[in-house]
Amino acid sequence: MKLPRNVNGEELVKRLSSKGYTPVHQTGSHVKLKAIIDGKTHTITIPLHKPLRVGTFHQIL
């Protein structure tokens, strides 16, 4: 699967929020999102940089 190259951190936070992730903490330019999926807690830290590097985007997903 080819990853999009023009996604910024704020856009990714919006998309993940619509999938059940909720922002729980922000420090500087990074925000932590948390979701409970299949009974397990998932925590993701997303940098709010523009645009996200492909490797960073891949590690988040």
C-alpha positions as a Markdown table, in Angstrom:
| # | Residue | x | y | z |
|---|---|---|---|---|
| 1 | Met | 0.0 | 0.0 | 0.0 |
| 2 | Lys | 1.4 | 3.4 | -0.9 |
| 3 | Leu | 1.1 | 6.0 | 1.9 |
| 4 | Pro | 0.0 | 9.5 | 1.2 |
| 5 | Arg | 2.8 | 12.1 | 1.2 |
| 6 | Asn | 1.0 | 15.2 | 2.2 |
| 7 | Val | -0.7 | 14.4 | 5.5 |
| 8 | Asn | 0.1 | 16.7 | 8.4 |
| 9 | Gly | -0.2 | 15.8 | 12.1 |
| 10 | Glu | -3.4 | 17.8 | 12.7 |
| 11 | Glu | -5.2 | 16.1 | 9.8 |
| 12 | Leu | -4.1 | 12.7 | 11.1 |
| 13 | Val | -5.4 | 13.5 | 14.6 |
| 14 | Lys | -8.8 | 14.4 | 13.0 |
| 15 | Arg | -9.0 | 11.2 | 11.0 |
| 16 | Leu | -8.0 | 9.0 | 14.0 |
| 17 | Ser | -10.5 | 10.9 | 16.2 |
| 18 | Ser | -13.3 | 9.8 | 13.9 |
| 19 | Lys | -12.1 | 6.2 | 14.3 |
| 20 | Gly | -12.4 | 6.3 | 18.1 |
| 21 | Tyr | -9.1 | 7.8 | 19.3 |
| 22 | Thr | -9.4 | 10.6 | 21.8 |
| 23 | Pro | -6.7 | 13.2 | 22.6 |
| 24 | Val | -5.5 | 12.8 | 26.2 |
| 25 | His | -2.4 | 14.9 | 26.5 |
| 26 | Gln | -0.4 | 17.4 | 24.5 |
| 27 | Thr | 3.2 | 18.6 | 25.1 |
| 28 | Gly | 4.6 | 21.1 | 22.8 |
| 29 | Ser | 4.2 | 19.9 | 19.2 |
| 30 | His | 3.2 | 16.3 | 20.1 |
| 31 | Val | -0.3 | 15.0 | 21.0 |
| 32 | Lys | -1.1 | 11.6 | 22.6 |
| 33 | Leu | -4.3 | 9.8 | 21.4 |
| 34 | Lys | -5.8 | 6.9 | 23.2 |
| 35 | Ala | -8.4 | 4.3 | 22.2 |
| 36 | Ile | -9.7 | 1.0 | 23.5 |
| 37 | Ile | -9.8 | -1.6 | 20.7 |
| 38 | Asp | -10.8 | -5.2 | 21.3 |
| 39 | Gly | -10.4 | -4.6 | 25.1 |
| 40 | Lys | -6.9 | -3.3 | 24.8 |
| 41 | Thr | -5.7 | 0.2 | 25.3 |
| 42 | His | -3.8 | 1.7 | 22.3 |
| 43 | Thr | -1.8 | 4.9 | 22.8 |
| 44 | Ile | -0.3 | 6.8 | 19.9 |
| 45 | Thr | 1.9 | 9.9 | 19.9 |
| 46 | Ile | 1.6 | 12.1 | 16.9 |
| 47 | Pro | 3.9 | 15.0 | 16.0 |
| 48 | Leu | 2.0 | 18.0 | 14.7 |
| 49 | His | 4.6 | 18.7 | 12.0 |
| 50 | Lys | 3.7 | 19.5 | 8.4 |
| 51 | Pro | 3.9 | 17.2 | 6.5 |
| 52 | Leu | 4.6 | 14.0 | 8.4 |
| 53 | Arg | 7.5 | 12.0 | 7.0 |
| 54 | Val | 6.6 | 8.7 | 5.4 |
| 55 | Gly | 8.5 | 6.6 | 8.0 |
| 56 | Thr | 6.8 | 8.4 | 10.9 |
| 57 | Phe | 3.4 | 8.0 | 9.2 |
| 58 | His | 4.1 | 4.3 | 8.7 |
| 59 | Gln | 5.2 | 3.7 | 12.3 |
| 60 | Ile | 2.0 | 5.4 | 13.6 |
| 61 | Leu | -0.2 | 3.2 | 11.4 |
